[in-house]
Amino acid sequence: MNGRRAFNISFSVFSWAILGILTAYISVIVLTLLLRVEGSSYGDTLLSGRSFSTIRLSVICATIASVLALFFALPIGYLLARKSFRGKNLVDTLLDIPIILSPVAMGTALLVLLGSDPGRFFEDNIVSFTFATRGIVLAQFSIVVALAIRSLKAVFEQIDPRYEDVAYFLGCNRWQTFLTVSLPLAKSGIVASFILAWARAIGEFGATITVAGAVRGKTETIPSAIYLGLADVDIQETLVYVLLLIFVAVVVLMAVRLLTARAVR
């Protein structure tokens, strides 16, 4: 008994020590960035016309990509959570490919697709994506849609299907049940899924630069600005953009945690 008590105490100390080490490690990284940036650099970078253009483009593209991702993820996540069908495991696996692939690999695959005969016809006659702002949206959507599907599938799996059965019993069809029962019950999870997809989209770099490039004033997002700043050896500007992404990440993660806690209650 004493041995088990000693083990429990030792394990607790070990766990707290590991937590403290990792928390300190990440805190030191952020603190080092904060101390490295000169005070005037924030204003010089964030108040410049180029910065406004970069941030605006990042926010607009990430929002459009996340809305599109949610449009596809809602019915797909619901279907995967509620239905069993032939080939479901294969479909589920295929949908996870954007998560497994590195963003650069995904961007390369998109570039090859757009360079194929059907892709060139589409770009020449319908809409062009390569090295254009629309390419940013396409790249971000391709990366975040799988994440949105995974999170929404988990959300719908946590909803008791008996609520939907009651709606069916009362005469509601599938559309009415989905809109009036399933969606309201999943509201917090849907908002959290959108926020996560948006945060992932605004920080996306590999697929974006492969498909849309990093042209100043045209296809320059915040991650692209970090890349260009490093290329120009402009460390102060680069670090300001890095801290901006960290700020966005902290705000987004806190919002998701609050929404998740509210959904659990």
GUZA-305099 format. One line per field, with one value per residue (C-alpha): residue number from 1; residue in one letter; x, y, z. Coordinates in steps of 0.5 Angstrom, whole numbers. Layout:
BEGIN
nr	(NUM; ...) $
rest	(a; ...) $
c1	(X; ...) $
c2	(Y; ...) $
c3	(Z; ...) $
//
This chain:
BEGIN
nr	(1; 2; 3; 4; 5; 6; 7; 8; 9; 10; 11; 12; 13; 14; 15; 16; 17; 18; 19; 20; 21; 22; 23; 24; 25; 26; 27; 28; 29; 30; 31; 32; 33; 34; 35; 36; 37; 38; 39; 40; 41; 42; 43; 44; 45; 46; 47; 48; 49; 50; 51; 52; 53; 54; 55; 56; 57; 58; 59; 60; 61; 62; 63; 64; 65; 66; 67; 68; 69; 70; 71; 72; 73; 74; 75; 76; 77; 78; 79; 80; 81; 82; 83; 84; 85; 86; 87; 88; 89; 90; 91; 92; 93; 94; 95; 96; 97; 98; 99; 100; 101; 102; 103; 104; 105; 106; 107; 108; 109; 110; 111; 112; 113; 114; 115; 116; 117; 118; 119; 120; 121; 122; 123; 124; 125; 126; 127; 128; 129; 130; 131; 132; 133; 134; 135; 136; 137; 138; 139; 140; 141; 142; 143; 144; 145; 146; 147; 148; 149; 150; 151; 152; 153; 154; 155; 156; 157; 158; 159; 160; 161; 162; 163; 164; 165; 166; 167; 168; 169; 170; 171; 172; 173; 174; 175; 176; 177; 178; 179; 180; 181; 182; 183; 184; 185; 186; 187; 188; 189; 190; 191; 192; 193; 194; 195; 196; 197; 198; 199; 200; 201; 202; 203; 204; 205; 206; 207; 208; 209; 210; 211; 212; 213; 214; 215; 216; 217; 218; 219; 220; 221; 222; 223; 224; 225; 226; 227; 228; 229; 230; 231; 232; 233; 234; 235; 236; 237; 238; 239; 240; 241; 242; 243; 244; 245; 246; 247; 248; 249; 250; 251; 252; 253; 254; 255; 256; 257; 258; 259; 260; 261; 262; 263; 264; 265) $
rest	(m; n; g; r; r; a; f; n; i; s; f; s; v; f; s; w; a; i; l; g; i; l; t; a; y; i; s; v; i; v; l; t; l; l; l; r; v; e; g; s; s; y; g; d; t; l; l; s; g; r; s; f; s; t; i; r; l; s; v; i; c; a; t; i; a; s; v; l; a; l; f; f; a; l; p; i; g; y; l; l; a; r; k; s; f; r; g; k; n; l; v; d; t; l; l; d; i; p; i; i; l; s; p; v; a; m; g; t; a; l; l; v; l; l; g; s; d; p; g; r; f; f; e; d; n; i; v; s; f; t; f; a; t; r; g; i; v; l; a; q; f; s; i; v; v; a; l; a; i; r; s; l; k; a; v; f; e; q; i; d; p; r; y; e; d; v; a; y; f; l; g; c; n; r; w; q; t; f; l; t; v; s; l; p; l; a; k; s; g; i; v; a; s; f; i; l; a; w; a; r; a; i; g; e; f; g; a; t; i; t; v; a; g; a; v; r; g; k; t; e; t; i; p; s; a; i; y; l; g; l; a; d; v; d; i; q; e; t; l; v; y; v; l; l; l; i; f; v; a; v; v; v; l; m; a; v; r; l; l; t; a; r; a; v; r) $
c1	(0; 6; 9; 3; 2; 10; 9; 3; 6; 12; 8; 5; 11; 14; 7; 8; 15; 14; 8; 13; 19; 14; 11; 17; 20; 14; 14; 21; 20; 15; 19; 25; 21; 18; 24; 28; 23; 24; 18; 18; 18; 11; 8; 13; 11; 3; 1; 5; 0; 3; 2; -6; -6; -2; -7; -13; -12; -10; -17; -21; -18; -18; -25; -27; -24; -27; -34; -33; -30; -36; -40; -37; -36; -43; -46; -40; -39; -46; -46; -40; -43; -50; -49; -46; -45; -40; -33; -34; -27; -24; -28; -26; -19; -19; -22; -16; -10; -10; -9; -3; 0; 5; 2; 8; 6; -1; 1; 5; -1; -6; -1; 0; -8; -8; -3; -6; -10; -17; -14; -11; -18; -21; -16; -16; -24; -27; -23; -15; -12; -5; -1; -7; -11; -16; -10; -9; -17; -16; -10; -13; -19; -16; -12; -17; -23; -21; -20; -27; -30; -26; -28; -35; -36; -34; -39; -45; -43; -43; -51; -56; -59; -66; -67; -67; -72; -77; -77; -78; -84; -87; -87; -81; -77; -69; -68; -73; -69; -62; -64; -68; -65; -58; -55; -58; -55; -48; -48; -42; -38; -40; -37; -31; -30; -30; -25; -20; -21; -20; -14; -11; -12; -9; -3; -2; 4; 7; 1; -1; 6; 6; 0; -1; 7; 9; 8; 9; 2; -1; -1; 3; -1; 2; 6; 9; 11; 15; 18; 20; 22; 27; 29; 30; 34; 29; 29; 25; 19; 19; 19; 13; 9; 11; 8; 2; 1; 2; -3; -8; -7; -8; -14; -17; -15; -18; -25; -25; -24; -30; -34; -32; -34; -40; -42; -40; -45) $
c2	(0; 5; 3; 5; 11; 13; 11; 16; 21; 20; 20; 26; 30; 27; 29; 36; 37; 35; 40; 45; 44; 44; 50; 54; 52; 55; 61; 62; 62; 67; 71; 71; 74; 79; 82; 81; 86; 93; 97; 102; 96; 94; 101; 101; 94; 93; 101; 100; 100; 93; 90; 92; 89; 83; 82; 84; 79; 73; 75; 75; 68; 65; 66; 64; 58; 56; 58; 53; 48; 48; 48; 41; 39; 40; 34; 30; 30; 28; 23; 20; 20; 17; 12; 6; 4; 0; 3; 8; 6; 8; 14; 16; 15; 19; 25; 24; 25; 33; 32; 26; 30; 35; 42; 43; 36; 38; 44; 40; 35; 41; 45; 38; 38; 45; 43; 37; 38; 38; 43; 48; 48; 50; 55; 58; 58; 58; 61; 61; 59; 59; 65; 68; 70; 65; 60; 62; 60; 54; 52; 53; 50; 44; 43; 45; 42; 35; 38; 41; 34; 31; 36; 36; 28; 28; 33; 30; 23; 26; 28; 23; 20; 19; 27; 26; 20; 24; 29; 24; 21; 28; 28; 32; 30; 29; 37; 39; 35; 37; 44; 44; 39; 37; 44; 47; 42; 42; 50; 51; 45; 48; 55; 52; 48; 54; 58; 52; 52; 59; 59; 53; 57; 64; 60; 56; 57; 50; 49; 57; 59; 53; 54; 62; 64; 70; 76; 82; 86; 81; 74; 76; 73; 73; 67; 69; 76; 72; 68; 74; 78; 72; 72; 80; 79; 84; 80; 86; 85; 78; 77; 82; 78; 71; 75; 77; 69; 67; 72; 70; 63; 64; 68; 62; 57; 60; 62; 54; 52; 57; 54; 47; 48; 51; 45; 40; 44) $
c3	(0; 2; -5; -9; -5; -6; -14; -14; -11; -15; -22; -20; -19; -25; -29; -26; -28; -35; -35; -32; -37; -43; -41; -39; -46; -50; -46; -47; -54; -54; -49; -53; -59; -55; -53; -59; -63; -62; -60; -66; -71; -69; -71; -77; -80; -78; -80; -86; -93; -95; -88; -88; -95; -93; -87; -91; -96; -91; -87; -93; -96; -90; -88; -95; -95; -88; -90; -96; -92; -87; -93; -95; -88; -85; -89; -90; -83; -81; -86; -83; -76; -78; -84; -85; -93; -97; -98; -92; -89; -96; -97; -89; -91; -97; -94; -89; -94; -94; -86; -87; -93; -92; -94; -100; -102; -103; -106; -111; -112; -114; -118; -122; -123; -125; -130; -133; -140; -136; -131; -136; -140; -133; -132; -139; -140; -133; -127; -126; -120; -121; -118; -117; -110; -112; -111; -104; -103; -106; -103; -96; -97; -99; -93; -88; -91; -88; -81; -81; -83; -78; -72; -75; -75; -68; -66; -69; -66; -59; -61; -58; -65; -61; -61; -69; -68; -64; -70; -75; -71; -70; -78; -80; -86; -86; -88; -83; -77; -80; -80; -73; -69; -71; -73; -66; -62; -66; -66; -61; -64; -71; -69; -66; -72; -76; -72; -72; -80; -80; -76; -80; -86; -84; -82; -88; -92; -96; -101; -101; -104; -108; -112; -111; -110; -106; -110; -106; -106; -110; -106; -100; -94; -87; -87; -94; -91; -86; -91; -95; -89; -88; -95; -95; -88; -85; -78; -74; -79; -80; -72; -72; -77; -73; -66; -70; -72; -65; -62; -67; -65; -57; -59; -63; -58; -52; -56; -58; -51; -48; -54; -52; -45; -46; -51; -45; -40) $
//
